[in-house]
Amino acid sequence: MKEINDIIRAFHEANNAGLKTALATVVKVEGSSYRLPGARMLVTETGQLTGAISGGCLEGDALRKALLAMNQQQNKLVKYDTSGEEDNEFGVQLGCNGIVHILFEPISYEQENNPVALLEQLAAKREPGVIVTGFSTDNPTQQTGTCLVWRANEQFSAGTSSVDFSRSIASTVETGGTGYMIHDINGKTEMFLIKLMPPPVRLVIAGAGNDVRPLVEMATILGWEVVVADGRKTHATTKRFPAAKEVLVVKPAALLQHISSDPYTVFALMTHNYNYDIGLLKQLLEIDPVYLGILGPRKKFELMLEDLAKESIEITEEQLSYIHTPIGLDIGAETAEEIALSILSEIKAVLAGKKGTSLKQKTEKIHA
């Protein structure tokens, strides 16, 4: 979602400056590619690029194709074949060994539900949403483009397609990923990329010490929403954490009154205050978050378990599965910055359903 939010901001800046823009979207990949279907990049007529459709190897030619789409005011589908041994077509050795189809859509500011306006609808609420993009490898003139955004109980359409996507959307939501729908028009095939987009990860950090600052900054770079909570007025300030979306001075028993937890909200207990941590742990055990990390040695958690047992609070095996302590992946972290990297890596792995092992040990494709 960070890429989409960056594109929305860049679009409004370009609009205010009176610049033409086009949206480039990876709609189909055959073989290997740096970016997967659904990756997007906004291009302005002055050559400013926001987002990415590759690791940088396609952007130069993509700029030219985007300018052509802007000038002709017509959607265009371009195929980049990087599967050859020499990859001389783009003047670089890509080495991706794949075929990437990029859809270029010029943006009309006057169109009510233009592609970026639909992206804004997608990002308007903290809920998962689906975005539908139509294209055709058979018919160059049939490039529907970004045509629909769906969210539970509501949808927003560009009015460029009369196809019923309900079954395909339901299937994509159920599988939690990316799907395609094929539609035949006069003997020619039109494909629709159906992409599920979750809301940003919300990281709630209990603690406002110096070791939290790099964690906040690094999580913000990832596009996560960060909430910092602490009981100390001197520490929990926006001056100390300018990148945080919210800074709360709150007691552990009242923290959840300020936060609506969802499947994309994770927690890290880093107060260095045992009473605060265990007080908040009691509250979090009632909502079963997808991830709960506790800073400190294993003995600290063992003591917590003993103290909770004295209050007749028994932690189940299911609850132990989402509690991570000591927090973070084992990467040999020592400094606050390294520990922050370790914590973020573990959270990302958990949310992606991965083990956090080295890609060197992976025998199948990096992206399923």
N, C-alpha and C positions, 0 to 999 in steps of 0.2 A: 504493500500500500504506500510505502514511502515514495516509490517511483511515480505513482499516480499523483500523489500530493505535490511532488516537485513539478510535475508536468502542469498541473492546474495553476500553480503559482506563476510559472514561466509563461503560460498562455495569457494570463491577465496582464502581466508586465508587457508582453508583446502587443496585446490589444490596446493598452494605454499609450504605447509608443506608435501605434498605427502601423504595425508590421504584419505582413502576411505570415501564416504558419501552416504547417502540415504535420499530421500525426503518422508516424511509422510504427507498424505493429508486426511482430513475428506471428504469422498465422499458421505456418506449417513447417515442420522439420523432418527431414529424412536422413537417418544416420546421426552423426554427432554434431553438436552445435554448442557454442558458448552460452547462448541464451535459449530458453524454451519458449514454446508458443504462449503468447500473452504478454511477452516483453514489449515495452513501448518506449518511443522516443519522440519528443517534440522538436521540430526543426523550424527556425525562423528564416525569413528571407535574407537576414544578415549572416546566417551561418551558425547561430547559437544552437547548441544541442543540449537537450535536457532529457535524462534517461539514457538507455542504451539498448541496442538490438544485437550487439556482439561485443567482443572484447576490444573493439577499436578497429578491427580489420575491414569492416564493411561501411563504417560511418562516412568515409570520404566519398564513395560512390553513392551512398544513400542520400547524402546532401544534394548531389546533382539530381537524383531522381525525385527528391522532395520538391526541389525548385521547379522541376518540370511539371509536377502535379499542381503546384501553386499557380503557375503561369497558365496552364490549360484548364484549371479548375475542374479536374477530373481524377477520380480514384484510379490508382495504378497498382498492379501486382507485378513484382519483380522477383525472379528466381536467381539466387546466388548459388552456384554449384562449386563447392570447395572440396569435392571428392577426388579431383584429379591429382596426379602426382606432383605437378608443378605449380598449379594455382596461379598461372600467369595472368589470368583474366583481370585480376585486380592489382597486379603489380606487387603482390606480397606472397610470402609462403604462409598460407593460412593454417594448414595442418589439421583442420577440424574434421575432414573426411565426412562431409555431409552436404545436404542440399537445404537451403533456407529460403522460404518464401516470405517476402516482406510486402505488406500492403501499405501504400501511401495514400493518405486522405487529406486533401486541402481543407482547411477549416473556414467555414463561413460564420462570421460573427453574427450575422443577421438570423441564421438558422436557430430556432428555439432549442432544439435538442441535437445540436451538433456533437461530434464525437467527444469533445472535451466537456461539454455540458453534461453528457451522459456520465462521464467519469466523475463529475462533481456530484451527481445524484448518488453514485456508488459510494463516495466517500462521506456523504452527508450524515450518515448514522453509523454508530458503532455496532454494526451487524454484518454478518457474511452476506455477500451479494454475488450475482452472476452477471457477467458481461458477454454479449453475443456479437460476433463479428463475422460478416459474410464475405466470401470471396470465391472466385472461380478460376481454376487453372485451364479450363476448357474454353471459356468465353471471355476474352479480354475486356469486352464492353460491359460485362456483368460483374461489377465489383461493388457489392452492396455496402460494405464497410461496417463500421460500428453502428449497430442498429437497435440494440435493446439492452437495458439494465433491469435486472429482476432482483427484488428483495422480498422477503416473506410478506405476503399480503399486498404488495404493490409492485408496479413495474412502470418503466419509462421508455418510450419508443421514439425513434427518429422518424417513424412512418415510412421507412424505405423498404419494408418487407412485410408481406401478409402471411408469412409462414407461422404455423403454430409450433412454438418451441416448448410447450409445457412438459411433455414427456421427457424430452432430452434434458431439460433443466433439472427436473426431478431426479433423473438418473445421475447427473453430474453432482448434484448436491449430496446424494446418497453415497457416492463413491469418494467424494471429497477431493476432486482434482480437476482434470481437463478432459473434455469430450468433444466429439464432432457429430454434427448432424448433416446428412446428405439429402439434397433436394434436387430433383430433376426439373429443368425448365426447357421445354421444347427439345428434348433429347440431349440437352447439355447439363452437366452437373454443376450445381452450386453447393459449396460446403460452408458450414457455419462452425466457427470455433466457439465453444462454450466453456468459459473459464470461471471457476469459482474463486472469488477473492475474499479472503478473511479480513477482518479489521486488524489494525495494528496491534502488536503485542503490547499489553500494559504491564509494566514492571513496577510493582509496589515494593519499595525498599523501606524497611523499618530500621532507622538509624540515620544519623546525620553527621557522622564523623568524617575525618579527612579521607579515609579509605573509600567512602561512598562517592566522592566527587568524580574520580575517573570512571566509575561504573555508570554514573548518570550521563557523563559526556559520551562515553562509548555506546551506550544504549541509544542515545539520541541520534548518533550517526547512523545507526541501523534503522532509524525511523520509528523506534518504539516510543510509546507514551510512558513517561516516568513520573511516578508519584513518590515523594520523599516524606516520611512521617517520623516524628520523634517527639518525645515529651519535653525537650529542652528548647525554650524560646531563643536562647542564644545560638543554638546550632541550626535549628530548622528555619532557615530564612531564604528568601529568593535571591538575596545577594550572594549567598554561598552556593546556591544551586540555580543559576539563571537558566540552565537548559531544561530543568524539570518542568513538566506541564503543571504540576501542583505540588506545593510544599505545605504540609500540615503539622501543626503543633497539637498533638492529640495523645490521650492515654490509650493503652492497648485495647481496653474494653470498648472504646468508642470508635476505633479506626474503621471498622466495617460499616459504620453508619454513614461514612463519607464516601464509600466506594461501592459501586455495584459490580460485583465480581461476575465474570463470565468465563467460558472455556479458553479465552485468550488472555486471561489475567494471571500473572505469576507473582510469587512473593519471595522476598529474600530478607531474612532476619539478620541484621548486622548492627545491632545497637551497642554491643559490648556490655549490655546490662541484662543480667540473667533474669531478673524479675520481669522486665519489660518483655523479653523474648518469650518466656513461658506463659505470660499473661496473654500475649497475642497468639501463641500456639494454640491455646485453649479455644480461642475464637475461630481460628482457621480450621481446626478439626471439625467444626460444625458445617463448613461449606465445602470441604474436600476440593481444594484447588488442584489444577492439573500439575502444578509444580510448587514446591515449598522448599527453599534452601535455607539452611541454618549455618551461619558462620561459627566456627569453633571446632575444637577437637571432639572425637567420638565420645570421650568421657563426659563432656558437657551434656550431650543428648541422653546418655545413659542416666545421668542424674535427673534430667527432665522426666524421663520415663518413671523413675522411682518416685519423684514428687507428684506426678500425675496419678500414679497408682494409689498414693496415700489419699487422694481425693476421689478414689474409685473411678478414675478415668483410664480406661484401657484402650490403647491404640491398636487397631486391627491391622492385619496383614495388608489389606487394601490401602489403608492410610500410610503404612510404612513405605508402600511402593511409590508414593508421590513425594515423600520427605527425603531430601538429599542433604546429608550431613556426614562428614564435612562437605561443605558446599563446593561445587566446581569440579572440572575435569583435572586429572592428574597430569599437568604439563610442566611441573617443576616451578610453579609460580612462587615468587618471593615478595616482590614489590606490590604496592596497591594496584598499579596499572596491570601487572601480570595477573593478579588475583581477579581483577575485573574481567580480563580476557577469559580466564578460566571459568568464571561464573556464567558469562554470556554464552560461551561455547556449550556449556552443559545445558542451559535453558533451551538454546536453539536445537540441540540434538534431541532433547526430550519432546519438544513441540513437533519436530519433524519425524519422530518415531525412529531415530537413529541411535547407534551405540556410541558415537563419538570416537570411533577408531580411525586409524590412518587409512587414507584412500589407497595407499600402496598395497594394503591387504585386501582390497576389494577386487573380486574377480569379474563381476558383471559391470554393466555400464554405470557411470556415475549417477546419471539421472534415469530413473525407471521409466 
